[in-house]
Amino acid sequence: MSETGIINIHGKDYQTVALRVTKLRNEHKDWSITTDILCADAESVLMKATVSDESGRVIGTGHAEEKRGKGINAMSALENCETSAIGRALAACGYGGTEYASANEMSKVEPEYISESMVADIKIELDELKVDIPKFLSWLKVDAIEKIPVSDIDKVMTALTSKREALNADRK
């Protein structure tokens, strides 16, 4: 995680929950954050976090659910769920920057990659257009064609179309 508490994920800045809690504590020393376990079983954990002012008035709430079994959730699903719920409650109070989800939540999101058939089509196109593949991958900030996110497919298709049009124009 960043020393600043701000992480850039997929081109968007996300604040860590720790940064959000620090901001709240600095601005509202008498406010409280409470958490409640709504459900915890062998498969998942569901929690609610509440931010209240000094009089007990609820300022914001947040809910989170974590599935047990993979990655950090194999050992710490409850703790991870609590952190996510707190982050969402703080976002409801205005402590979230430009994005509602926290850096902690977004760091767990796996990008969706293009399909195998799309990979095959792009490889054929790159070969036909004699594109420098390492340079192309560097431009996309990925290390393999299989790692191209679905969100970048328009960018890829526009680049390949432009390259094909430039080659056709050179042939005339």
Residue pairs with C-beta under 8 A, 6 or more apart in sequence:
1 7
1 16
1 103
2 16
2 103
4 19
5 15
5 16
5 18
5 19
5 22
5 103
6 13
6 14
6 15
6 16
6 19
6 97
6 103
7 13
7 14
7 15
7 16
7 103
7 106
7 107
8 14
9 103
9 106
9 107
9 109
10 106
10 111
10 149
10 151
12 98
12 99
12 106
13 97
13 98
13 99
14 97
14 99
14 101
14 102
14 103
14 105
14 106
15 95
15 96
15 97
15 99
15 102
15 103
16 102
16 103
16 104
17 83
17 84
17 86
17 87
17 90
17 102
17 103
17 104
20 86
20 87
20 90
20 91
20 95
20 96
20 102
21 33
21 86
21 90
23 95
24 31
24 33
24 51
24 90
24 93
24 95
28 53
28 54
30 53
30 54
31 51
31 52
31 53
31 54
31 59
32 51
32 52
33 49
33 50
33 51
33 86
33 89
33 90
34 49
34 50
34 52
35 47
35 48
35 49
35 50
35 82
35 85
35 86
36 47
36 48
36 49
36 50
37 45
37 46
37 47
37 78
38 46
38 47
38 48
38 63
39 45
39 46
40 46
40 78
42 68
43 67
43 68
43 69
44 65
44 66
44 67
44 68
44 77
45 65
45 66
45 68
45 77
45 78
45 81
46 63
46 64
46 65
46 81
47 63
47 64
47 65
47 78
47 81
47 82
47 84
47 85
48 61
48 62
48 63
48 85
49 61
49 62
49 63
49 64
49 82
49 85
49 86
49 88
49 89
50 58
50 60
50 61
50 89
51 58
51 59
51 60
51 61
51 89
51 90
51 92
51 93
52 58
52 59
53 59
59 92
59 93
60 89
60 90
60 91
60 92
60 93
61 88
61 89
61 92
62 84
62 85
62 86
62 87
62 88
62 89
62 90
62 91
62 92
63 85
63 88
64 81
64 82
64 84
64 85
64 87
64 88
64 105
65 81
66 73
66 77
66 78
66 80
66 81
66 84
67 73
67 77
68 74
68 77
71 108
72 80
72 108
73 80
80 104
83 102
83 104
84 102
84 104
84 105
87 96
87 101
87 102
87 104
87 105
88 100
88 101
88 102
90 96
91 100
91 101
91 102
96 102
99 106
111 149
111 150
111 151
112 149
112 150
112 151
113 146
113 147
113 148
113 149
113 150
114 122
114 146
114 148
114 149
114 150
114 153
118 153
119 145
119 146
119 148
122 145
122 148
122 156
122 160
123 145
125 131
125 160
125 164
126 133
126 136
126 145
126 160
129 160
129 163
129 164
129 167
131 160
131 163
133 145
136 159
137 143
137 144
137 145
139 159
140 148
140 152
140 155
140 156
142 148
142 149
148 156
